[in-house]
Amino acid sequence: MPALGMRLTVLTGRTVPVPLPGPLTARVRAVRVTESDDHRSLFSLTLDAGRSRTAGALDPVGLAGSPLAAFARVAVVVSFGAVPQVLCDGIVTEVRWTPGHRSGEATLTVTGEDVSYLLDRVERDVEHPALDDLPQVLAILQRYATDGLVPAALAPPTADPPLPIDRIPTQHGTDFEHISGLARRNGFVAYAIPGPTPGTSRFYWGPPVRAGVQGALSVDMGPETTVSTISFRTEAWAPTVVSGAVVDRRTDAVVPIVVPVATRLPLAAVPLWVSARSDLRERRVRDAGSDAIAAQAQAQAQVDRSVDAVLAEGELDGARYGAVLRARALVGVRGAGWSHDGFWYVRRVEHTLEPGSYRQAFTLARDGYGSTVPAVPVTAVG
């Protein structure tokens, strides 16, 4: 699927993904990958499943003996010039064949989830004696080293080492559920990052990442325009303050929990949670966690997640942009006026690759209006 120096490569296999055979590659109609900061990444491949005397005479193409079978590993790589980027590294979870009544209508659609699916298959009832949160995460991720999953876990700001005579951490659920629960109690996030090479991924466990700036999205700038459509809206009800009290497990004392402000570095010159302070929603602490420190971290995370009240939704011409826009990172916007220019957090991107085109539908978010910088970088930095 070449488009102005862009090349798409699909690799698949039961264990180590290898390039899709030429006859199947020629049948690829579309590839879609959806990245989001609150769900696992999803992918789908749509292939022409038409049958002829030489192809699919006994069975539809892509079914019997296909490398795109259920539970196969799939890597989608997009290259701009000589620079490849792994767009998705995942596992096939569904194969759907739709016969057609006319020529060219039959399709084979292969869908799947990123490799964190591997952590979500088996429910376990196990104990993790003397292991704090970070050692638990590292011990669990070690099981998936042979699957090409590399830990990228950071230490939480507070430690609560469990003494076996006091308590023993237990797990009741899948590895992914347990790791995600540990992340939430520390105000952290947990997700898989594809690459840097096909068949490998990093599993990030740590604070939300809002660093590293991607190449700017250009709006209404003549020949430099990269955004096909864009709109902005404000969810005025989103910003929240949290307060309440919990009974500390260690001391049995009632500890007040008050989180009036966010700790995230503002992306806007006029954050809505500051300018509309008296109108913010107020919420009570509901989950005390294991102690007051954990409850404070969860309340702070709830406030931090709520501040992104201004959203931008649109579609990007991937060939003109010349890069892959990634979720869970920052991007600059220029040409939209002072209120909406500047840095934004990329919340969601849906990549659609078809013969001759590459579209990226995106959702951006930030905490208010106005740019904090005089200009945003045109190319990626950091």
Beta strands, then each sheet from edge to edge (+ up, - down):
strand 1: 6-13
strand 2: 18-19
strand 3: 28-36
strand 4: 42-48
strand 5: 73-80
strand 6: 83-98
strand 7: 107-114
strand 8: 123-127
strand 9: 149-153
strand 10: 170-174
strand 11: 189-194
strand 12: 201-206
strand 13: 213-218
strand 14: 227-234
strand 15: 240-247
strand 16: 254-259
strand 17: 268-271
strand 18: 281-284
strand 19: 310-317
strand 20: 330-334
strand 21: 342-354
strand 22: 357-366
strand 23: 368-371
sheet 1: 2+ 1- 5+ 6- 7+ 4- 3+ 21- 20+ 13+
sheet 2: 2+ 1- 5+ 6- 7+ 4- 3+ 21- 22+ 19- 14+
sheet 3: 8+ 10-
sheet 4: 9+ 12+ 11-
sheet 5: 16+ 15- 18-
sheet 6: 17+ 23-
end
